[in-house]
Amino acid sequence: MLKMILDPMGGILLNNDGNEILRQIDVPHPAAKNMIELSRTQDEECGDGTTSVIILAGEILAQSLSQLERDIHPVVIISAYNKTTRSSRAINKDTTHPNMRRLIKNLLIILLDCPLEYKKGESQTNMEFSKADAWARAQEIEEEQVKAQCYKLLELKPDLIITEKGVSDLAQQVFERANVSCIRRLRKTDNNRVALAVGATIVNRIEDIREADVGTECGLFKVEKIGDEYFTFLFECTSPKACTVLLRGPSKDILNEIDRNLADAMSVARNIVFNPRLAPGGGATEMAISVGLQAKAKSITGVENAPFRAVAGAFEVIPRTLVQNCGGNAMRVLTELLAKHVAGETTWGLDGNSGK
């Protein structure tokens, strides 16, 4: 369910991600800041579960308060808590010239990180002319420089040239006459992904370009207009190491929510690839930990026994919250779930739709 939040500037945000909601909160208390940092770390490491860690941490703090009211020293509580831990590719760009091709098959691609325009001085430059035709000659030199760069690139017979910098009108005319498409001012991150997808090498100086730097692994170049913007697509790549997921939605808020959900899903998929293990959901893991800690608590003697049992009970807050969110009977459902886990059926959890 989306939550409506009023940001400090008076704007309204619709969000369902726990980490994003906490980032909008300005809190002065250091403990509260640590809680927000805990949520951020969970989001970076796992991509999901940010709300669960806050609920669990809050329940453990609530249990700690009751232990402090019983005059148990904080060092003893922390010691008991420590024992529990030991127990458990598209581009939003169009071609620079309207007459350039927007559909190319089996193309050669050159990627640049340098401009295709007149070279300008880094600081203020003054030029003095003693003859009337000197100014015209200076302009000719600039044009010759740009043409030399373009002809150097055309020697490799590319079909598409992409650069992170600008492209002058003269360079566009040269490429258009040579039937070569060109895209300018591409972001560095996008250019790096294109290089991974098409097998090209980004060139910083045109004088150093080699035939091996040309990308040859793209089978189809296509420019399409979606809505009011043009998008460039590179399809049928031989062995792409990067790709693009294009998201569309009826509103900005819904689109942002889809983006966050996709990021969480990709993070979960990444974690499974790096560590191919799955834990049961629906509160099953938390209930199994709680039952295990309750059994371990029988061997803890002295004043540490109460804080130890408090942590064991705190883990039940996750399945209890799930039941309450579904409108179910928390007492009855938790009792049934606890009986399952005590009997050794540790993979049993809750149905997030029915609360049973």
N, C-alpha and C positions, 0 to 999 in steps of 0.2 A: 504494500500500500504506500502510495506517495505521501510524503510529509510536506506541508507548506511552511517555509521558513522565511522570515523577514531579515534580510541582510542589513549590515550597518548603514548602507547607503539608502535604505528604504525600499529596495527592490524585493520582489517575491521570487523565491526559488522553490521548485518542486523536485524533491529528491527522495530516494529510498535507500541510499547507501550510508551505512553508519559512519564510515570514515569521513565522507564528504560533509555530513551533517555536523560532526564534531569539529571539523576544520573551520566552520562558520561561527563557532562559539568562541568568544573572547573571555577567558577565565584568568583571574590573577593568582589563584591558589596553586602552589607548586605541585600538590598531590593531583589536582585536576589536570594540570598540564602533563604530568606523567601518564595519566590515563589516556589522554589524547595521543601522546607519543606512542603508547602501547598499541593503540588502534592503527596508527600510521605504520608501525613496524609490521603488524600482522598483515596489512594490506600489501606492503612491499614484498614480504616473504611468500605469502600464500595467495594473495589476491582476493580472499574471501574470509568470512568468519570474524569481521571486525566488530560487529555488534555482539557476537557471542563472547569474545574476550572481555569486552567492557562489562557485560552482565555478570560474567563469572568473577571478574576482579572486584566488582561492586559487592557481590554476595560474600566474597571472602573478607572484604573490609567490614561488612556488616556483622559477620560472625566474630571478627576480631574485637569489635566494640563490646559485644557481650562478654568476651573473655576478660577484657580490661575492667569491666564493671565488677567482675568477680575477684579483682585485685591480683590477677595473674600478671607477672612482670612481662613487659614487651619482649625481653630477651628470650624468655621461656616460650612465648607464643611463636616468635620467629624460628626458634630452634625446632619446634614441633612442625611448623610449616615446611622447613627445609627437609625434614624426614619424609614428609608426604611426597616431595618431588623426587626423592630417591626411590620411593616405592612405585611409582607409576611410569600487386603493384599498379594503382592508377594515379595520374597527375592532374591537378586542377589547373591546366594550362591549354592554350590554343597555339597554333602556328603564328609566327610573327607577320606573315604576309597572307592576305586572303586568297591569293592565287596558288599558294603552295598546296601540295597534295596532302589530303587528310586520310588517305587509305593506301597503305603500302604493304606488299607481301614480300617475305624473305629479304628483309632489308639489312643494310649495314649502318651501324650507329656509332657516332663519335660523341664522346662526353668531354666537355671542357669546363675548366675552372678559371677562365680568363675572358676578357671582353673582346668582342669583334667590332670595335669602333675606334675612333681617333684616340690616341694615347694622350692623356691630359697630364699636366704637371701636378706634382703633389702639393706644390705651393703656388703662390701667384707668379705668373710668368709674363715678362715683358718682351715684346719683339719690336725691333726698329728696322724700318725699310728705307733704303736710300733711292730705290727706283720705283717707278709707277707699277711695273708688272711684278714686283717682288711679292706682293700680297697674293696675287693669283698663283704664283709659283709655290708659295707656302701651302695653299689649299691643295694644289696638285700633289705635293709631297704627302700630305695627310691621306689623300685618296689612294695614292700608290701604296702606301703602307697598309691600308685596309684591304685593298685588292690583293696584295701579296699574301696576306694571311688567308684570305678566302681561297686563292688558287692553290696554296699549300695544302689546305684541307681537301679541295676537290681532286687533288692528285690521287687520293685514296679511294675515290669514287663512292662516297657515302650516299645513303638515301635520306638520312636524318641526322641533324646536328643539334645537340642540346648543350646549353651553356648556363652557368650560374650567374653570369654577368649580362651586360647589355649587348645588343646587336644594332649597329647603325643602319640607317636607311640604305646606304650604299651597299653594305654587306647583304642586306635582304634582297636587293635587286640582283646582285651577283648570284645568290643561291636560287632565286626564283627562275632566272634564265637558265640555270644549270639543272632545273627540275629537282632541287634538293629542298626538303622541308627543314624548318629551323624552329626551335623553341628556346626562349630566353628567360633569364631571371628565375631559374629553378632553384628551390631551396636545397641547401647542402644535404640535408637528410634524405630528401627525395632523390637527389642525384646519386647518392651512395646506394640506395636501394635499386635504382635503375641499373647501376653498374653490376650489382649482384645478380639481377634478373637476366641481363642480356650478355653477360660475359665480357664487358668492356672495362677499360682502364681510364680513369679520369685524368686528363692531361692538363697541366698547369701552364705550360709554354707551348705554343703552336710549333715553334722551331724544333721541339724535341719529340713530336708525335711520330709514332711508328705504325706499321701495318698491324702489328700484334696488339695495339691498343684499341683497335676497332672491334665493336661488338657485333658478333655474327649469329647469336643464338636466339634472335627474336624472329618469329614467323609472320607476325601481323601487327602493323601500326595503324591505329584508328582513332580519329577524333570525333567525339559525339557531343551533342548539346543536350544537357540534362537540366531542365528548368531554365534558368537564365544564365547558366555558366557552361563553358566548354571543358570537357575532360578528355585527356589523352590516355589511351589504353594501349598497352603492349601485351599482345596475346601470343599463345603458342610458343613460349620460350622452351628451349631444349632442356636445360637443367636449371630452372630458376631457384635461387636461394633467398628470394624475397618476393612478397606478394602484397596486394592491397585488398582490403575489405571495404567496399563502398556502402555506407549506411544512408538510408533515406527515411524520413519521418514527417508526419504532418505538422509538427511544431518543434521549436528549439528545445523545449523541456523534455519532450518524449525522445528526441534524437540524442540528447545528452544521457538520458537514462539507458537507452539502447547501447550507447558507447561504453558506459560503465559496466553494464552487464556482460558485454562482449569481452571487455578487458578482464573481468573476473573469470569468465569461462576460459579464456586463453591462458591465464595464470594457472588455473587448475590443471589444464591439459599439459602445460609445461612441467608442473610438479610431478605429474604422473610419468612423463617421459624420463625425467631425471631420477625419480624415486618411485618405481612402479609398485606402489602399495596403496591399498584403499582401506579406509576406516568406515565402519557403518555409521550412517547419519540418523537423523530423527531423535537425537539424544541418547542413542545406544552407547556410544563411546563414553559419554560423561557418566551415564548410569553404571557402566561396567567399572569405571575408575572409582566411583563412589562405593560400590559394593566391595571392591578390592581393598580400599582404604579402611572401610568398616571392619573387614576381617583382620587387617593388619593392626588395627587399633587395639585388638584384644591382647596383643603382646606388648603394648606400650603401657608402662606403669608410671605412677607418680602424677605430678601436676601437668605434665605434657599430654596426658591422655585426652583432656577436654579440648584443647586447641586442635589436636589431631583429628578427633571426631568432627569438630566444627568444619574443617576443610572437606572432610568426606561428605558432610551434608550439603556443603556449598555447591558441589558439582551437580546436585539435583536441580539447581535453579534453571539449567538449560532445558531439560525435558518439561519442567513445570511451566516455564514461560511459553514453550511451544503449545502445550495443552490450553493454556489461558488464551493465547492468540487465536486458537481455533474455536474457542467458546465451549470447550469440553469440561468435564468434571475432573479437576486436577487431582483431588484426593483419590478418587477411585482409579483413574488411569495410572497414576504413579504407583499405587499399590499393586496393580496387576503387572506393570512393567518390572517393578522390583522383584516380584515373585518369579518372573521369568528369568531374571538375571541370577537370582540366588540359586535357581535350579540348574544353572550352567548355560542357559540359552542367551549368551552375551551379545548376539547380533540383533536382538529384537529392539526396535525403536518405534517411534510414533509416526502415524500418517499425517503429514502436514496439511492435508485437506479436510479430513474428518476429525482429527484430534484423538484418534483411538490407536 
